[in-house]
């Protein structure tokens, strides 16, 4: 939905299953329109679209006939698309995803061509006068990079090729289009410092001509897991002249790893998504664990060695804080919104991204998925209203 000061808010449809276009479109009809009816009334309603590579290819088949049909569906239902989540390439629900969400990564032509497809789609769908964005992974997963020099150079080259494609689309359509790389715990770059270093490397190889086309998808869960404050992280990116392409409004788990908290945290173990853990010691040192079971196992062996506070990459509902002594990182999200209120030009695109509905502990479910999304909207709209960011 369009907010005050040129902002746009949506929820990311990656919360719904959608591995081909038929399944994706069914989710939009079965869930998204019901959410719209509850939160938007007769106002234009923004959709944060998630398309797998299969769904994207299907939309572009037959000379774009399906894409034209989808555009007509959007018009009929008073909806519009301003952003596409292009991080997950393939299946995202119903089976093990874990680190495979990074495959294929930006060392491959498959990732490049998929992202170009997404830009072809968003360039066609985004309304006149509204910018269009595509978010993507931070180059690769750290474990996949065995030769930082050679593989890193390939990533730079592939992203530059993507940026040239986006530039051509901008020239052809007259629209403001941009890609947002999404730092994530244990991504090739994950902290604000690593992100700035990557952009310095990218500019060294590709120049500064792509500064408006290649930016950062800032996920408030991810940077909070890294124990960064909103002011420091956003400040570092802005000082480096990096565009904030999109803000993912999301919240992570945090806790003091005592026996009771760890016992309740064990309920968040599941086999689909990767839940990286960052632990901070009393002296401020950080220790990273690949997945939640790894951190829990380490705590059993040597409890003092796992730090005094944990942050867990598990997206939890914005409106429903966890129980049993577990906390959340909504303070980081609030800090980002405070910065946005002070400078609405910071970023136009806001997207709620709690994709973990199917694997949430039962205590965090509040109704069915539509009711959950409506509650997230109401929480988010209230937070925006208190900062003067809603019409």
The 8 nearest C-alpha neighbors of each residue, nearest first, counted from 0:
[[1, 44, 45, 8, 7, 43, 2, 9],
 [0, 2, 7, 6, 8, 3, 5, 45],
 [3, 1, 389, 6, 390, 7, 0, 5],
 [2, 4, 390, 389, 388, 5, 6, 1],
 [3, 5, 6, 343, 2, 388, 389, 390],
 [6, 4, 3, 2, 347, 7, 1, 343],
 [7, 5, 347, 2, 4, 1, 3, 348],
 [6, 8, 1, 348, 0, 2, 349, 347],
 [9, 7, 349, 0, 350, 348, 1, 45],
 [10, 8, 350, 47, 45, 46, 0, 351],
 [9, 11, 351, 350, 47, 352, 12, 46],
 [10, 12, 47, 352, 13, 351, 48, 350],
 [11, 13, 14, 48, 49, 15, 47, 10],
 [14, 12, 15, 49, 11, 354, 16, 48],
 [13, 15, 354, 12, 356, 355, 11, 353],
 [16, 14, 13, 12, 26, 17, 354, 23],
 [15, 17, 92, 18, 14, 23, 22, 13],
 [18, 16, 23, 22, 19, 15, 20, 26],
 [17, 19, 90, 51, 22, 16, 54, 23],
 [20, 18, 54, 53, 22, 21, 17, 23],
 [19, 21, 54, 23, 22, 24, 57, 18],
 [22, 20, 24, 23, 19, 25, 17, 54],
 [21, 23, 17, 25, 20, 24, 19, 26],
 [24, 22, 17, 20, 26, 25, 21, 19],
 [23, 25, 27, 21, 26, 22, 20, 28],
 [26, 24, 22, 28, 27, 23, 29, 21],
 [27, 25, 29, 23, 24, 28, 30, 15],
 [26, 28, 31, 24, 25, 30, 29, 32],
 [27, 29, 25, 26, 32, 30, 31, 24],
 [28, 30, 26, 27, 25, 31, 32, 33],
 [31, 29, 33, 26, 27, 32, 28, 369],
 [32, 30, 27, 34, 33, 28, 35, 29],
 [31, 33, 35, 34, 30, 28, 36, 27],
 [34, 32, 36, 30, 35, 31, 37, 369],
 [33, 35, 31, 37, 32, 36, 369, 373],
 [36, 34, 32, 39, 38, 33, 37, 31],
 [35, 37, 33, 34, 40, 38, 39, 32],
 [38, 36, 34, 35, 39, 40, 33, 373],
 [37, 39, 35, 36, 40, 34, 373, 376],
 [40, 38, 35, 42, 36, 41, 37, 44],
 [39, 41, 36, 42, 38, 37, 35, 43],
 [40, 42, 39, 43, 77, 36, 44, 35],
 [41, 43, 39, 40, 44, 77, 0, 1],
 [44, 42, 77, 78, 0, 41, 45, 79],
 [43, 45, 0, 78, 42, 79, 39, 77],
 [46, 44, 0, 79, 9, 80, 78, 8],
 [45, 47, 80, 9, 48, 79, 44, 10],
 [48, 46, 11, 9, 82, 10, 83, 12],
 [47, 49, 83, 12, 46, 11, 84, 82],
 [48, 50, 84, 13, 83, 12, 11, 85],
 [51, 49, 54, 55, 48, 52, 85, 84],
 [50, 52, 54, 89, 88, 53, 18, 55],
 [51, 53, 55, 54, 88, 113, 56, 89],
 [54, 52, 56, 51, 19, 55, 57, 18],
 [53, 55, 20, 19, 57, 51, 56, 52],
 [56, 54, 52, 58, 57, 53, 50, 51],
 [57, 55, 59, 53, 58, 54, 52, 60],
 [56, 58, 54, 60, 59, 55, 53, 20],
 [59, 57, 55, 66, 65, 56, 60, 54],
 [58, 60, 63, 56, 57, 66, 55, 62],
 [59, 61, 57, 62, 63, 58, 56, 64],
 [62, 60, 63, 64, 59, 65, 57, 58],
 [61, 63, 60, 64, 59, 65, 66, 58],
 [62, 64, 59, 66, 61, 60, 65, 67],
 [65, 63, 67, 66, 62, 61, 68, 60],
 [66, 64, 68, 58, 67, 63, 69, 59],
 [65, 67, 69, 63, 58, 68, 64, 70],
 [66, 68, 70, 64, 65, 69, 63, 71],
 [69, 67, 65, 71, 66, 70, 72, 64],
 [68, 70, 72, 66, 71, 67, 65, 73],
 [71, 69, 67, 73, 72, 68, 66, 74],
 [70, 72, 74, 68, 69, 73, 75, 67],
 [73, 71, 69, 75, 70, 74, 76, 68],
 [74, 72, 78, 70, 76, 71, 75, 79],
 [73, 75, 71, 77, 72, 76, 78, 70],
 [76, 74, 72, 73, 77, 71, 78, 70],
 [75, 77, 73, 74, 78, 72, 32, 43],
 [78, 76, 74, 43, 75, 73, 44, 79],
 [79, 77, 44, 73, 43, 76, 45, 74],
 [78, 80, 45, 73, 46, 44, 81, 125],
 [81, 79, 46, 125, 45, 82, 124, 47],
 [80, 82, 131, 125, 132, 79, 130, 47],
 [83, 81, 132, 47, 131, 133, 80, 48],
 [84, 82, 48, 133, 49, 47, 85, 132],
 [83, 85, 49, 134, 86, 133, 48, 82],
 [84, 86, 135, 134, 87, 83, 133, 88],
 [85, 87, 135, 136, 84, 88, 134, 100],
 [88, 86, 100, 89, 85, 91, 51, 101],
 [89, 87, 51, 52, 86, 85, 100, 90],
 [90, 88, 51, 87, 52, 91, 18, 53],
 [89, 91, 18, 92, 88, 51, 87, 96],
 [90, 92, 96, 89, 87, 93, 16, 18],
 [93, 91, 94, 90, 16, 271, 96, 95],
 [92, 94, 91, 95, 271, 90, 16, 357],
 [95, 93, 271, 92, 96, 270, 91, 90],
 [94, 96, 271, 270, 97, 272, 93, 92],
 [95, 97, 271, 99, 272, 100, 94, 91],
 [96, 98, 273, 272, 99, 271, 95, 100],
 [99, 97, 100, 101, 273, 96, 140, 102],
 [98, 100, 101, 102, 96, 97, 103, 95],
 [99, 101, 98, 87, 102, 96, 97, 88],
 [102, 100, 99, 104, 98, 103, 139, 140],
 [103, 101, 104, 99, 100, 88, 98, 139],
 [102, 104, 110, 101, 107, 109, 105, 88],
 [103, 105, 102, 139, 106, 101, 110, 107],
 [106, 104, 138, 154, 107, 110, 139, 157],
 [105, 107, 154, 104, 153, 150, 157, 108],
 [108, 106, 105, 109, 110, 104, 103, 111],
 [107, 109, 111, 110, 112, 106, 157, 105],
 [108, 110, 107, 112, 111, 113, 103, 104],
 [111, 109, 113, 108, 112, 107, 105, 103],
 [112, 110, 108, 114, 109, 113, 115, 157],
 [111, 113, 115, 109, 114, 110, 108, 116],
 [114, 112, 116, 110, 115, 111, 52, 109],
 [115, 113, 117, 116, 111, 112, 110, 118],
 [114, 116, 112, 118, 117, 113, 111, 119],
 [117, 115, 119, 113, 114, 118, 112, 120],
 [116, 118, 114, 120, 115, 119, 121, 113],
 [117, 119, 121, 115, 120, 116, 122, 114],
 [118, 120, 116, 122, 117, 121, 115, 123],
 [121, 119, 117, 118, 123, 122, 124, 116],
 [120, 122, 124, 118, 123, 125, 119, 117],
 [123, 121, 119, 120, 124, 118, 125, 131],
 [124, 122, 120, 121, 125, 119, 126, 66],
 [123, 125, 121, 122, 80, 120, 126, 70],
 [124, 126, 81, 80, 121, 122, 131, 123],
 [127, 125, 129, 128, 124, 79, 81, 80],
 [126, 128, 129, 125, 174, 130, 173, 124],
 [127, 129, 126, 130, 174, 175, 125, 173],
 [130, 128, 127, 126, 125, 131, 81, 175],
 [129, 131, 175, 176, 174, 81, 128, 132],
 [132, 130, 176, 81, 82, 125, 121, 175],
 [133, 131, 82, 177, 178, 176, 83, 81],
 [132, 134, 83, 178, 82, 84, 85, 179],
 [135, 133, 179, 84, 85, 178, 180, 216],
 [134, 136, 86, 85, 180, 181, 179, 133],
 [135, 137, 86, 181, 138, 180, 139, 101],
 [138, 136, 180, 181, 182, 139, 186, 187],
 [137, 139, 105, 136, 187, 104, 154, 140],
 [138, 140, 187, 104, 137, 186, 101, 105],
 [139, 141, 186, 187, 143, 142, 101, 185],
 [140, 142, 187, 186, 143, 144, 185, 139],
 [141, 143, 144, 140, 145, 185, 187, 139],
 [142, 144, 140, 141, 145, 139, 187, 104],
 [145, 143, 142, 141, 146, 147, 150, 140],
 [144, 146, 143, 147, 142, 150, 141, 148],
 [147, 145, 148, 144, 149, 150, 151, 143],
 [148, 146, 151, 150, 149, 144, 145, 152],
 [147, 149, 151, 146, 150, 152, 153, 145],
 [148, 150, 152, 151, 146, 147, 153, 154],
 [151, 149, 153, 152, 147, 146, 148, 154],
 [150, 152, 154, 147, 148, 153, 149, 155],
 [151, 153, 155, 149, 154, 150, 148, 156],
 [154, 152, 156, 150, 151, 155, 106, 157],
 [155, 153, 151, 106, 157, 105, 152, 156],
 [154, 156, 152, 158, 153, 157, 201, 159],
 [155, 157, 153, 159, 154, 158, 152, 160],
 [158, 156, 160, 154, 159, 155, 153, 161],
 [159, 157, 161, 155, 160, 156, 154, 162],
 [158, 160, 162, 156, 161, 157, 155, 205],
 [161, 159, 157, 163, 158, 162, 156, 164],
 [160, 162, 158, 164, 159, 163, 165, 157],
 [163, 161, 159, 165, 164, 160, 166, 158],
 [164, 162, 166, 160, 165, 161, 159, 167],
 [163, 165, 161, 167, 162, 166, 168, 160],
 [166, 164, 162, 168, 167, 163, 169, 161],
 [165, 167, 163, 169, 164, 168, 162, 170],
 [166, 168, 170, 164, 165, 169, 171, 163],
 [169, 167, 171, 165, 170, 166, 172, 164],
 [170, 168, 166, 174, 173, 172, 167, 171],
 [169, 171, 167, 168, 173, 172, 166, 174],
 [170, 172, 168, 169, 173, 167, 174, 166],
 [173, 171, 174, 169, 170, 168, 122, 167],
 [172, 174, 169, 170, 171, 175, 168, 127],
 [175, 173, 169, 172, 176, 130, 127, 122],
 [174, 176, 130, 169, 131, 177, 173, 129],
 [177, 175, 131, 132, 130, 174, 169, 212],
 [178, 176, 212, 132, 213, 131, 133, 244],
 [177, 179, 133, 213, 132, 134, 214, 212],
 [178, 180, 215, 216, 134, 214, 244, 213],
 [181, 179, 215, 135, 137, 216, 136, 134],
 [180, 182, 216, 137, 136, 215, 135, 217],
 [183, 181, 189, 137, 188, 186, 180, 190],
 [182, 184, 189, 186, 221, 185, 181, 137],
 [183, 185, 189, 186, 221, 275, 182, 225],
 [186, 184, 141, 189, 183, 140, 187, 188],
 [185, 187, 140, 188, 183, 141, 189, 184],
 [188, 186, 141, 140, 139, 137, 138, 185],
 [187, 189, 186, 193, 194, 182, 137, 190],
 [188, 190, 182, 183, 184, 186, 185, 193],
 [191, 189, 193, 192, 194, 188, 225, 182],
 [190, 192, 194, 232, 193, 195, 235, 189],
 [193, 191, 195, 190, 194, 196, 235, 232],
 [194, 192, 196, 188, 190, 195, 191, 197],
 [195, 193, 191, 197, 196, 192, 188, 190],
 [194, 196, 198, 192, 197, 193, 191, 199],
 [195, 197, 193, 199, 194, 198, 192, 200],
 [198, 196, 200, 194, 199, 195, 201, 193],
 [199, 197, 201, 195, 200, 196, 202, 194],
 [198, 200, 196, 202, 197, 201, 203, 195],
 [199, 201, 203, 197, 198, 202, 196, 204],
 [202, 200, 198, 204, 203, 199, 155, 205],
 [203, 201, 206, 205, 199, 204, 200, 207],
 [204, 202, 200, 201, 206, 205, 199, 207],
 [203, 205, 201, 202, 206, 200, 155, 156],
 [206, 204, 202, 201, 203, 159, 207, 155],
 [205, 207, 202, 208, 203, 204, 209, 201],
 [208, 206, 209, 202, 210, 205, 203, 201],
 [209, 207, 206, 210, 205, 211, 212, 202],
 [208, 210, 212, 207, 211, 213, 162, 206],
 [209, 211, 212, 207, 213, 208, 241, 242],
 [212, 210, 209, 213, 242, 177, 214, 208],
 [211, 213, 177, 209, 210, 178, 162, 176],
 [214, 212, 178, 210, 177, 211, 209, 179],
 [215, 213, 242, 179, 244, 243, 241, 178],
 [216, 214, 179, 180, 243, 244, 217, 181],
 [215, 217, 179, 181, 245, 180, 244, 246],
 [218, 216, 246, 215, 247, 181, 245, 219],
 [217, 219, 247, 221, 220, 246, 216, 248],
 [218, 220, 332, 221, 249, 222, 248, 223],
 [221, 219, 250, 251, 249, 223, 218, 222],
 [222, 220, 224, 183, 218, 223, 219, 184],
 [221, 223, 225, 224, 219, 227, 220, 218],
 [222, 224, 226, 220, 225, 221, 227, 331],
 [225, 223, 310, 221, 222, 226, 220, 311],
 [224, 226, 222, 223, 227, 277, 190, 221],
 [227, 225, 223, 224, 228, 222, 310, 277],
 [228, 226, 225, 223, 222, 232, 229, 231],
 [229, 227, 231, 230, 232, 331, 226, 223],
 [228, 230, 232, 334, 335, 231, 331, 233],
 [229, 231, 228, 233, 234, 232, 334, 335],
 [230, 232, 234, 228, 229, 233, 235, 227],
 [231, 233, 235, 229, 234, 191, 230, 228],
 [234, 232, 236, 235, 230, 231, 229, 237],
 [233, 235, 231, 237, 232, 236, 230, 238],
 [234, 236, 238, 232, 233, 237, 231, 239],
 [237, 235, 239, 233, 241, 234, 238, 240],
 [236, 238, 240, 234, 239, 235, 241, 233],
 [237, 239, 235, 240, 236, 234, 241, 233],
 [238, 240, 236, 237, 241, 235, 195, 198],
 [241, 239, 237, 238, 236, 242, 210, 235],
 [242, 240, 236, 239, 237, 214, 243, 210],
 [241, 243, 214, 244, 215, 240, 211, 210],
 [244, 242, 215, 214, 346, 245, 216, 241],
 [243, 245, 179, 215, 216, 214, 242, 346],
 [246, 244, 216, 348, 243, 349, 217, 346],
 [245, 247, 217, 349, 216, 218, 248, 348],
 [248, 246, 218, 350, 351, 217, 249, 349],
 [247, 249, 351, 219, 350, 246, 352, 218],
 [250, 248, 220, 219, 352, 247, 351, 314],
 [249, 251, 220, 328, 329, 314, 315, 317],
 [252, 250, 220, 314, 313, 328, 327, 312],
 [251, 253, 327, 311, 310, 326, 313, 328],
 [254, 252, 310, 326, 327, 309, 311, 325],
 [255, 253, 325, 309, 326, 308, 256, 310],
 [254, 256, 308, 257, 307, 309, 260, 253],
 [257, 255, 261, 254, 260, 308, 307, 309],
 [258, 256, 260, 259, 255, 261, 302, 254],
 [257, 259, 261, 260, 262, 256, 263, 302],
 [260, 258, 262, 261, 257, 263, 324, 256],
 [261, 259, 263, 262, 257, 258, 256, 264],
 [262, 260, 264, 258, 263, 259, 256, 257],
 [261, 263, 259, 260, 265, 264, 258, 266],
 [264, 262, 260, 265, 261, 266, 259, 323],
 [265, 263, 261, 266, 262, 267, 260, 268],
 [264, 266, 267, 263, 262, 268, 261, 295],
 [267, 265, 264, 268, 263, 360, 262, 269],
 [268, 266, 265, 264, 269, 360, 359, 263],
 [269, 267, 266, 265, 291, 292, 270, 264],
 [270, 268, 271, 267, 358, 272, 266, 273],
 [269, 271, 95, 272, 268, 94, 97, 96],
 [270, 272, 95, 96, 94, 97, 269, 273],
 [273, 271, 97, 96, 270, 274, 95, 269],
 [272, 274, 97, 290, 275, 98, 271, 96],
 [275, 273, 312, 290, 291, 313, 311, 272],
 [274, 276, 290, 289, 312, 288, 311, 291],
 [277, 275, 311, 288, 310, 287, 291, 312],
 [276, 278, 287, 310, 286, 309, 288, 224],
 [277, 279, 309, 286, 306, 285, 308, 305],
 [280, 278, 285, 306, 308, 284, 283, 307],
 [279, 281, 306, 283, 307, 284, 282, 285],
 [280, 282, 283, 307, 279, 306, 284, 308],
 [281, 283, 280, 284, 279, 285, 306, 307],
 [282, 284, 280, 281, 279, 285, 306, 278],
 [283, 285, 280, 279, 282, 286, 281, 278],
 [286, 284, 279, 278, 283, 277, 280, 287],
 [285, 287, 278, 277, 279, 284, 288, 305],
 [288, 286, 277, 276, 278, 285, 289, 275],
 [287, 289, 276, 290, 294, 275, 293, 277],
 [288, 290, 275, 287, 293, 276, 291, 274],
 [291, 289, 275, 274, 293, 288, 292, 273],
 [290, 292, 294, 293, 274, 275, 276, 295],
 [293, 291, 295, 294, 290, 296, 268, 265],
 [294, 292, 296, 291, 290, 295, 288, 297],
 [293, 295, 297, 291, 296, 292, 288, 298],
 [296, 294, 298, 292, 297, 293, 291, 299],
 [295, 297, 293, 299, 298, 294, 292, 300],
 [298, 296, 294, 300, 299, 295, 301, 293],
 [297, 299, 302, 295, 301, 296, 300, 305],
 [300, 298, 296, 297, 301, 302, 295, 294],
 [299, 301, 297, 298, 302, 296, 304, 295],
 [300, 302, 298, 304, 303, 299, 297, 305],
 [301, 303, 298, 304, 305, 299, 300, 297],
 [304, 302, 305, 301, 306, 298, 307, 280],
 [303, 305, 302, 301, 306, 298, 297, 280],
 [306, 304, 303, 302, 298, 278, 297, 307],
 [307, 305, 280, 279, 278, 304, 308, 303],
 [306, 308, 280, 255, 279, 281, 256, 309],
 [309, 307, 255, 279, 278, 254, 306, 256],
 [310, 308, 278, 254, 253, 277, 255, 311],
 [309, 311, 253, 224, 277, 276, 252, 278],
 [312, 310, 276, 252, 313, 275, 251, 253],
 [313, 311, 274, 275, 251, 276, 224, 314],
 [312, 314, 251, 311, 274, 315, 252, 355],
 [315, 313, 251, 353, 250, 249, 355, 312],
 [314, 316, 250, 251, 313, 353, 317, 355],
 [317, 315, 319, 318, 353, 314, 375, 250],
 [316, 318, 319, 375, 250, 315, 249, 320],
 [317, 319, 316, 375, 378, 320, 374, 379],
 [320, 318, 316, 317, 321, 363, 315, 365],
 [319, 321, 327, 318, 322, 326, 317, 316],
 [322, 320, 325, 326, 319, 363, 323, 327],
 [321, 323, 324, 325, 320, 326, 362, 363],
 [324, 322, 325, 263, 260, 321, 259, 326],
 [323, 325, 322, 260, 326, 254, 321, 259],
 [326, 324, 254, 323, 321, 322, 253, 260],
 [327, 325, 253, 254, 252, 321, 324, 320],
 [326, 328, 252, 253, 251, 329, 250, 320],
 [327, 329, 330, 250, 251, 331, 223, 252],
 [328, 330, 332, 331, 250, 327, 333, 317],
 [329, 331, 333, 328, 332, 334, 327, 335],
 [332, 330, 334, 329, 333, 328, 229, 223],
 [331, 333, 329, 335, 334, 330, 219, 336],
 [334, 332, 330, 336, 331, 335, 329, 337],
 [333, 335, 331, 337, 332, 336, 229, 330],
 [334, 336, 338, 332, 337, 333, 229, 339],
 [335, 337, 339, 333, 338, 334, 340, 332],
 [338, 336, 334, 340, 335, 339, 333, 341],
 [339, 337, 335, 341, 336, 340, 342, 334],
 [338, 340, 336, 343, 342, 341, 337, 345],
 [341, 339, 337, 338, 342, 343, 386, 336],
 [340, 342, 338, 339, 337, 343, 336, 386],
 [341, 343, 339, 344, 340, 345, 338, 346],
 [344, 342, 339, 345, 340, 341, 4, 346],
 [343, 345, 342, 346, 347, 339, 4, 5],
 [344, 346, 343, 342, 339, 243, 347, 338],
 [347, 345, 344, 243, 348, 245, 244, 343],
 [348, 346, 6, 7, 5, 349, 344, 245],
 [347, 349, 245, 7, 346, 246, 6, 8],
 [350, 348, 8, 246, 7, 245, 247, 9],
 [349, 351, 9, 247, 10, 8, 248, 352],
 [350, 352, 10, 248, 247, 11, 249, 9],
 [353, 351, 11, 354, 249, 10, 247, 350],
 [354, 352, 314, 355, 316, 315, 249, 351],
 [353, 355, 14, 352, 356, 13, 314, 11],
 [356, 354, 358, 357, 353, 359, 314, 14],
 [357, 355, 359, 358, 354, 14, 353, 368],
 [356, 358, 355, 359, 92, 354, 14, 93],
 [359, 357, 355, 356, 360, 269, 271, 267],
 [360, 358, 356, 357, 355, 361, 363, 364],
 [361, 359, 362, 363, 358, 267, 266, 364],
 [360, 362, 364, 363, 359, 358, 365, 357],
 [361, 363, 360, 364, 365, 359, 321, 322],
 [364, 362, 361, 360, 365, 359, 319, 321],
 [363, 365, 361, 362, 366, 359, 371, 360],
 [366, 364, 371, 363, 367, 370, 362, 319],
 [367, 365, 370, 364, 371, 368, 369, 363],
 [366, 368, 370, 369, 371, 365, 364, 372],
 [367, 369, 371, 370, 372, 366, 356, 30],
 [370, 368, 372, 371, 367, 34, 373, 30],
 [371, 369, 373, 367, 366, 372, 368, 374],
 [372, 370, 368, 374, 369, 373, 365, 366],
 [371, 373, 375, 369, 374, 370, 368, 376],
 [372, 374, 376, 370, 375, 371, 34, 369],
 [375, 373, 377, 371, 372, 376, 378, 370],
 [376, 374, 372, 378, 373, 377, 318, 317],
 [377, 375, 373, 379, 374, 378, 380, 372],
 [376, 378, 374, 380, 379, 375, 381, 373],
 [377, 379, 375, 381, 376, 380, 318, 374],
 [378, 380, 382, 376, 381, 377, 375, 383],
 [381, 379, 383, 377, 382, 378, 376, 384],
 [380, 382, 384, 378, 379, 383, 377, 385],
 [381, 383, 379, 385, 380, 384, 378, 386],
 [382, 384, 380, 388, 386, 381, 385, 389],
 [385, 383, 381, 387, 389, 386, 388, 382],
 [384, 386, 382, 383, 387, 381, 388, 380],
 [387, 385, 384, 383, 388, 340, 382, 337],
 [386, 388, 384, 385, 389, 383, 340, 390],
 [387, 389, 383, 3, 384, 386, 340, 2],
 [390, 388, 3, 2, 384, 387, 383, 380],
 [389, 3, 2, 388, 387, 4, 384, 1]]
